[in-house]
Amino acid sequence: MTSRENAPVRRTVSDHGDRGLASDVAGYEHVELRAGAAYRTFMHGSVTIPLHWHPEIEIVTVLAGEVGFSVAGQSCLMRAGDMMIVNANVVHNSVAWSPDALVCGMHIHGEHYEAAGLPGFASRHFLCRSFLHGKYFRTTVDPIRAIVARLVIHAEEAAGEAFLHRWLAEALCYFIYQKVPWDRKRLSLDRRNSSGRDRILHVMRRIRDEFAHDVSLQRLAEESGVTVSHLSRNFKAYVGLGFQEYVINLRLDRALRQVRGTSAPISEIAGCNGFTNSTLFFAKFRERFGCTPAEFRNGKVRGVGPEHAAPVRDADAARLLLETAARLDDLGALGAVAAPRGPFRLSAPHNLAAVGGAAQQTRGRATENCNS
């Protein structure tokens, strides 16, 4: 007979709680900026970032492999050399489709740089997805990619490296402000409908706090003082996803982490994430992640959260970053000053900023392009 001390302990969802799952509640992401800085660099390998949004402008550049992105409900495939600007408060997520995927980028506190002398910078809706533009756009894309890569590199023995990083970040924001096209109609619409935008942001925060329970569009509409049809229409226009689709995706992101991180029964996980119908849960899980919960848990589909990420040697990451940063040479004197010299480390350690894991999605769900 097995003793109590030696008996295996089954971890349940309630046992797991939210310990280690602060980022499991997908939705609004609080971006931690370094003290005294108005930006944060990040780098990660073959991981999945769940559906989320934040008030910072985000630059994403793919150094290697293929990564699928969904931005405001539009899907696209990014390959090595591609770059995208995700505008503030836009819902997005990503899935690595190749084990060698390597992504770097940065979050930018737009309001800081707007106050520093770039009028309207924080509220502009930039149109920058390199794969939608012709070769002429490389003169805009390559300097951005080079500066971001250089900001990820920290030359340890170089005097004034921190000052250089701040200078480069300011130069990057100025370059984007001057060179990257932006949607003037969208800005005008946002200004005319600022109360509607704020209402949707409030609704998204409420969904974040209550998505595991019965989130009622009717109740949210009543609280917001608008009709259900009006709120539903505005939500889809602003977020890019329908209300119910958005809620289901948040629930699936959290359920997937619990499938990976606990030994709780799948039915229990489904129930605690608002799926009262197991058949619906299994169908939506397979549709989103390309496998069943059991297949994911049993390792038939590789988990790619931070602790399961495909190994990327720092040497490989450094080589790709240096190759990308080398395009600074095209910027003349700026490139000559900013070129990294001597020993260095990565200022955004591999997978440090990853906020979740998921299984590989099937390629059949990919589309080759995003609409701008």
Secondary structure, DSSP 8 states (H G I E B T S, - for coil): ---TTTS-----HHHHTTTT-TTTS-EE------TT-SEEEEEE-S-EEEEEE-SSEEEEEEEESEEEEEETTEEEEEETT-EEEE-TT--EEEEE-STT-EEEEEEE-HHHHHHTT-TTGGG--B--BGGGS-GGGHHHHHHHHHHHHHHHEEETT-TTHHHHHHHHHHHHHHHHHHHS-B-HHHHHHHHHTHHHHHHHHHHHHHHHHHTTS---HHHHHHHHTS-HHHHHHHHHHHHSS-HHHHHHHHHHHHHHHHHHH----HHHHHHHTT---HHHHHHHHHHHHSS-HHHHHTTSS-B-SGGG-----HHHHHHHHHHHHGGGGGGTHHHHHHS--SSEEESS-TTTT-----B---GGG--S----
